[in-house]
Amino acid sequence: MPNTQYQFSSATSVDELYVLIKWPFVQDLMNYDWFRTECLLYQAFEEQEHLDSAYFVPLKRLYEVKDGS
């Protein structure tokens, strides 16, 4: 099977994947009940780019929002 940029390990569950969402796109997600307990604030270290109000959001939650769940 050829490798593609969309291929994940079969051991990786969608429940374990997070996506970095930058401001202002994350603002609408902050209204959901799960946001404070499941999302992680992005913290820059040393040479990394500093991003104001960027959060790691569970991929499964982004699918739920997209599907209107």
C-alpha positions as CSV (number, residue, x, y, z in Angstrom):
1,M,0.0,0.0,0.0
2,P,1.6,3.4,-1.0
3,N,2.2,6.0,1.6
4,T,0.1,9.2,1.3
5,Q,-0.1,12.3,3.5
6,Y,-3.6,11.2,4.5
7,Q,-2.7,7.7,5.8
8,F,-2.6,7.1,9.5
9,S,-1.4,4.1,11.5
10,S,-4.2,1.6,12.0
11,A,-3.3,1.8,15.7
12,T,-4.2,5.5,15.8
13,S,-7.8,6.2,16.8
14,V,-9.6,9.4,15.8
15,D,-10.1,9.9,19.5
16,E,-6.3,10.4,19.9
17,L,-5.8,13.0,17.2
18,Y,-5.9,16.7,17.8
19,V,-5.8,19.6,15.3
20,L,-4.3,23.0,16.0
21,I,-7.0,25.7,15.5
22,K,-5.8,29.3,15.4
23,W,-7.7,32.4,16.3
24,P,-10.3,33.6,15.1
25,F,-11.4,30.2,13.9
26,V,-11.3,28.6,17.4
27,Q,-13.7,31.3,18.8
28,D,-16.9,29.6,17.7
29,L,-15.7,26.3,19.2
30,M,-15.3,28.0,22.6
31,N,-19.1,28.0,22.9
32,Y,-19.4,24.2,23.2
33,D,-19.6,22.6,26.6
34,W,-16.7,20.3,25.9
35,F,-14.2,23.0,24.9
36,R,-12.8,23.8,28.4
37,T,-12.3,20.1,29.3
38,E,-11.1,18.6,26.1
39,C,-9.1,21.4,24.3
40,L,-5.5,22.3,25.1
41,L,-4.0,25.7,24.8
42,Y,-1.0,25.9,22.5
43,Q,2.1,26.8,24.3
44,A,5.2,27.8,22.3
45,F,8.6,26.6,23.4
46,E,12.0,28.2,22.6
47,E,12.2,28.6,18.8
48,Q,8.5,27.7,18.0
49,E,6.2,30.3,16.6
50,H,4.0,32.0,19.2
51,L,0.3,31.9,18.4
52,D,-2.2,33.9,20.5
53,S,-5.3,31.9,21.5
54,A,-4.6,28.8,19.5
55,Y,-5.9,25.5,20.8
56,F,-5.5,21.8,20.1
57,V,-9.0,20.5,19.5
58,P,-9.9,16.8,19.3
59,L,-10.5,15.8,15.7
60,K,-13.6,13.9,16.7
61,R,-15.2,17.1,18.0
62,L,-14.4,18.9,14.7
63,Y,-16.3,16.1,12.8
64,E,-19.2,16.5,15.2
65,V,-19.3,20.3,14.7
66,K,-19.1,19.8,10.9
67,D,-21.9,17.2,10.9
68,G,-24.1,19.4,13.2
69,S,-24.1,16.9,16.1
